Amino acid sequence: MSGTASCRRLCHWMHRTTGGITMGLLDSIEGMAGEQAGGTRSKVASGLMQALDEHPGGLAGLLDNFKQQGMEDHVQGWATGEQPTATPEQVQQGLGGTGLIERVAEKSGVSPQVAQTAMATVLPMVIAHFTQGGQNAPPQSGFGGMASQILSKLV
């Protein structure tokens, strides 16, 4: 199944299941699927959701990894949308040594370098969406379970 078709199925299922709660994020990822590298970013977005299921603390744990590396200003910029993308170097700085980049790559079927590059676009979108523009704390639990439910509908 193509990245576009997978994302479209995911969007429709999420809309029915959650009443549209995560539609903004999924619509953005689906829109990226039409771009040249969008299929890769779509795969990496799915791989990220799967990997967050295994990451200590889920999305909140991921944000803590960035903050522990002195990147709190970047996290805030991504959450509020003031800084709409990250760089692959920032992804490496914040997540290097956690194993998350490698798990995302494995689950996405791409190299760690490709995953890191795609995560530079995907992560700020995920952070902004799930913190609702920096207004709410990110989910500390249940995020991974939600991701697994979402992704199980694709297979």
Sine and cosine of phi, psi and omega as CSV:
sin_phi,cos_phi,sin_psi,cos_psi,sin_omega,cos_omega
0.00,0.00,0.67,-0.74,-0.02,-1.00
-0.95,0.30,0.31,-0.95,0.04,-1.00
-0.87,0.50,-0.62,0.78,0.00,-1.00
-0.91,0.42,-0.72,0.69,-0.01,-1.00
-0.91,0.42,-0.66,0.75,0.03,-1.00
-0.88,0.48,-0.72,0.70,-0.01,-1.00
-0.90,0.43,-0.66,0.75,0.01,-1.00
-0.88,0.47,-0.70,0.71,0.04,-1.00
-0.89,0.46,-0.67,0.74,0.02,-1.00
-0.88,0.48,-0.71,0.70,0.01,-1.00
-0.86,0.50,-0.73,0.68,-0.03,-1.00
-0.91,0.41,-0.66,0.75,0.01,-1.00
-0.90,0.43,-0.69,0.72,0.00,-1.00
-0.89,0.46,-0.62,0.78,0.00,-1.00
-0.89,0.45,-0.68,0.73,0.01,-1.00
-0.93,0.37,-0.66,0.75,-0.12,-0.99
-0.97,0.22,-0.64,0.77,-0.12,-0.99
-0.94,-0.34,0.06,1.00,-0.02,-1.00
0.94,0.34,0.39,0.92,0.08,-1.00
1.00,-0.01,0.17,0.98,-0.07,-1.00
-0.83,0.55,-0.66,0.75,-0.06,-1.00
-0.97,-0.26,0.31,0.95,-0.08,-1.00
-0.90,0.44,-0.59,0.81,-0.01,-1.00
-0.86,0.52,-0.71,0.70,0.02,-1.00
-0.90,0.43,-0.75,0.66,-0.06,-1.00
-0.93,0.37,-0.58,0.82,0.09,-1.00
-0.88,0.47,-0.65,0.76,0.02,-1.00
-0.90,0.44,-0.69,0.73,0.01,-1.00
-0.92,0.39,-0.65,0.76,0.03,-1.00
-0.89,0.46,-0.63,0.78,0.04,-1.00
-0.89,0.46,-0.59,0.81,0.03,-1.00
-0.91,0.41,-0.47,0.88,-0.05,-1.00
-0.89,0.46,-0.38,0.93,0.04,-1.00
-0.99,0.17,-0.27,0.96,0.03,-1.00
-0.98,0.19,0.23,-0.97,-0.07,-1.00
-0.81,0.58,-0.75,0.66,-0.02,-1.00
-0.99,-0.12,0.17,0.99,-0.08,-1.00
-0.88,0.48,-0.59,0.81,0.01,-1.00
-0.88,0.48,-0.65,0.76,0.04,-1.00
-0.92,0.40,-0.71,0.71,0.01,-1.00
-0.89,0.46,-0.60,0.80,0.04,-1.00
-0.90,0.44,-0.69,0.73,0.04,-1.00
-0.90,0.44,-0.66,0.75,-0.01,-1.00
-0.92,0.38,-0.60,0.80,0.05,-1.00
-0.88,0.48,-0.68,0.73,0.04,-1.00
-0.91,0.42,-0.68,0.73,0.04,-1.00
-0.89,0.46,-0.60,0.80,0.03,-1.00
-0.89,0.45,-0.70,0.71,0.00,-1.00
-0.88,0.48,-0.65,0.76,0.04,-1.00
-0.91,0.42,-0.71,0.71,-0.04,-1.00
-0.91,0.41,-0.54,0.84,0.03,-1.00
-0.90,0.44,-0.41,0.91,0.05,-1.00
-0.89,0.46,-0.51,0.86,-0.04,-1.00
-0.99,-0.16,-0.21,0.98,-0.09,-1.00
-0.99,0.17,0.77,-0.64,0.00,-1.00
-0.82,0.57,0.86,-0.52,0.04,-1.00
1.00,0.07,0.01,1.00,0.02,-1.00
0.87,0.49,-0.67,-0.75,-0.03,-1.00
-0.91,0.42,-0.62,0.79,0.03,-1.00
-0.88,0.47,-0.63,0.78,0.05,-1.00
-0.91,0.41,-0.63,0.78,0.05,-1.00
-0.88,0.48,-0.72,0.70,0.02,-1.00
-0.90,0.44,-0.61,0.79,0.05,-1.00
-0.88,0.48,-0.61,0.79,0.04,-1.00
-0.86,0.51,-0.70,0.71,0.03,-1.00
-0.90,0.43,-0.69,0.72,-0.03,-1.00
-0.90,0.44,-0.61,0.79,0.02,-1.00
-0.91,0.40,-0.33,0.94,0.04,-1.00
-0.99,-0.11,0.24,0.97,0.04,-1.00
0.97,0.22,0.42,0.91,-0.09,-1.00
-0.94,-0.33,0.46,0.89,-0.04,-1.00
-0.86,0.51,-0.63,0.78,0.02,-1.00
-0.89,0.45,-0.61,0.79,0.05,-1.00
-0.91,0.42,-0.72,0.70,0.01,-1.00
-0.85,0.52,-0.70,0.71,0.01,-1.00
-0.89,0.45,-0.66,0.75,0.03,-1.00
-0.89,0.45,-0.62,0.79,0.04,-1.00
-0.94,0.34,-0.66,0.75,-0.04,-1.00
-0.89,0.45,-0.63,0.78,-0.05,-1.00
-1.00,0.03,-0.20,0.98,-0.03,-1.00
1.00,0.05,-0.02,1.00,0.03,-1.00
-0.90,0.43,-0.50,0.87,0.03,-1.00
-0.84,-0.54,1.00,-0.01,-0.18,-0.98
-0.94,0.34,-0.33,0.94,0.05,-1.00
-0.69,-0.72,0.30,-0.95,0.11,-0.99
-0.95,-0.30,0.06,-1.00,0.15,-0.99
-0.96,-0.29,0.40,-0.92,0.08,-1.00
-0.84,0.55,-0.55,0.84,0.02,-1.00
-0.91,0.41,-0.62,0.79,0.04,-1.00
-0.92,0.39,-0.63,0.78,0.05,-1.00
-0.87,0.49,-0.71,0.70,0.02,-1.00
-0.89,0.45,-0.69,0.72,-0.01,-1.00
-0.88,0.48,-0.69,0.73,-0.06,-1.00
-0.98,0.18,-0.50,0.87,-0.12,-0.99
-0.87,-0.49,-0.13,0.99,0.02,-1.00
-0.84,0.54,0.70,-0.72,0.00,-1.00
1.00,0.03,-0.16,0.99,0.02,-1.00
-1.00,0.02,-0.32,0.95,-0.06,-1.00
1.00,0.09,-0.10,1.00,-0.07,-1.00
-0.93,0.37,-0.66,0.75,0.00,-1.00
-0.87,0.50,-0.69,0.72,-0.01,-1.00
-0.92,0.39,-0.62,0.78,0.04,-1.00
-0.92,0.39,-0.64,0.77,0.05,-1.00
-0.88,0.47,-0.70,0.71,0.00,-1.00
-0.87,0.50,-0.72,0.69,-0.02,-1.00
-0.88,0.47,-0.71,0.70,-0.03,-1.00
-0.95,0.32,-0.40,0.92,-0.01,-1.00
-1.00,-0.03,-0.27,0.96,-0.04,-1.00
0.97,0.26,0.51,0.86,0.02,-1.00
-0.77,-0.64,0.17,-0.98,0.04,-1.00
-0.96,0.29,0.36,-0.93,0.07,-1.00
-0.85,0.53,-0.57,0.82,0.01,-1.00
-0.91,0.41,-0.67,0.74,0.03,-1.00
-0.92,0.40,-0.68,0.73,0.02,-1.00
-0.87,0.49,-0.70,0.71,-0.01,-1.00
-0.87,0.49,-0.69,0.73,0.01,-1.00
-0.91,0.42,-0.71,0.71,0.01,-1.00
-0.92,0.39,-0.59,0.81,0.01,-1.00
-0.90,0.44,-0.42,0.91,0.04,-1.00
-0.88,0.47,-0.48,0.88,0.06,-1.00
-1.00,-0.03,-0.68,0.73,-0.12,-0.99
-0.95,0.30,-0.70,0.71,-0.08,-1.00
-0.84,0.55,-0.76,0.65,0.01,-1.00
-0.86,0.51,-0.57,0.82,0.04,-1.00
-0.91,0.41,-0.70,0.72,0.01,-1.00
-0.90,0.44,-0.71,0.70,-0.01,-1.00
-0.89,0.46,-0.75,0.66,-0.01,-1.00
-0.88,0.47,-0.64,0.76,-0.05,-1.00
-0.93,0.37,-0.78,0.63,-0.11,-0.99
-0.98,0.21,-0.23,0.97,0.13,-0.99
-0.98,-0.17,0.05,1.00,-0.02,-1.00
0.76,0.65,0.86,0.51,0.05,-1.00
0.95,0.32,0.43,0.90,0.01,-1.00
1.00,0.08,0.07,1.00,-0.04,-1.00
-0.99,0.11,-0.43,0.90,-0.05,-1.00
-0.85,-0.52,0.42,-0.91,0.12,-0.99
-0.95,0.32,0.55,-0.83,0.03,-1.00
-0.94,0.34,0.39,-0.92,0.03,-1.00
-0.89,0.46,0.71,-0.71,0.02,-1.00
-0.99,-0.13,-0.38,0.92,0.03,-1.00
-0.54,-0.84,0.32,-0.95,0.01,-1.00
1.00,0.09,-0.33,0.94,0.00,-1.00
-0.89,0.45,-0.74,0.68,0.00,-1.00
-0.89,0.45,-0.64,0.77,0.04,-1.00
-0.89,0.46,-0.65,0.76,0.05,-1.00
-0.89,0.46,-0.68,0.73,0.00,-1.00
-0.88,0.47,-0.68,0.74,0.01,-1.00
-0.89,0.45,-0.65,0.76,0.05,-1.00
-0.89,0.46,-0.69,0.72,0.00,-1.00
-0.87,0.50,-0.78,0.63,-0.09,-1.00
-0.94,0.35,-0.48,0.88,0.03,-1.00
-0.91,0.42,-0.41,0.91,0.03,-1.00
-0.96,0.28,-0.30,0.96,-0.02,-1.00
-0.99,0.12,-0.37,0.93,-0.05,-1.00
-0.99,-0.16,0.00,0.00,0.00,0.00
